[in-house]
Amino acid sequence: MKVIGAGFGRTGTASLKAALEMLGYGPCYHMSVVIAEPYRVRQWLDIGEGRARDWDEVFAGFQSAVDWPAASYWREQAEHYPEAKVILTVRDPRRWYDSVSDTIFASALAERRPLPVRRRIIRWLVAHRAPDFALYPRMARATVMDRIFDGRIDDPAYVVEVFERHVAEVRATIPAGRLLVFDVREGWGPLCAFLGVPVPDEPFPQVNERETFRRKRPGRQLRLILRGR
C-alpha cells in the first residue's frame, strides 16, 4: 500500500481513484470494488463488527485505497503501512453534506423505513442469489453510519460537525510531510508534487457519481439476481 485515502465518501474520491491509477498507483481500492466483488462485503462486516482485521488480505493486489469503507480506518492503515502517504480529500462541508445526504445517506435512511412490496421482492431475490451482497446495509452501518456518525445521519448539524472534526483529526495526527490535504478541483499540481511524479498530459479526471448514483442501482441489482455472486 503506497497511498491511503483518509477523505470521506463524496469528497472527490472517485476522481482521486482514477487519478491515482493514471499515475501508476493502481489498482486503487474504492467502494466500487466492494460492490463489484460482493465477497468483500463480508470482509468489511467482519472488520466492522470486530471479528477480524487483516489489512494485507483485504488490500492484496492494491497499491492505494480511497473512499469508504477503507477511509473509516485511515488511522489503523497509516499505522500498518508506515511508508504509505496519506491523502485527505476535502470540500466545502455544506456542499459535501448536500451530496452525501442525496446519495449514500438517502439509501441508508431508506433502510430504516418499511420497504414497498417491490423493494421487498427485490431484496429477497438478491439475498437468495447473492447472500454476501445482501449484507451490504449491515456492513455500511457497522463501518460508516454507526462507526463514524453514531447512526445520526439524519442530523445535518451533527454530520457536518463530524466532517469538520475528522479533517482536524487527520491534520493533527499525520505528519505534514506525509499528508496532502487535497481538493480535487486543484487538479494534478498538488497531487503530483506530493507523490513526486510528473504531471500527465491528460486532464485531471472529473468523475461525478452523484448524477448516476441512483441510476446504477437497478442494473446492479438485476445483475446480482441473474448471475448470483
Beta strands, then each sheet from edge to edge (+ up, - down):
strand 1: 3-5
strand 2: 28-29
strand 3: 64-65
strand 4: 85-89
strand 5: 179-182
sheet 1: 2+ 3+ 1+ 4+ 5+
end
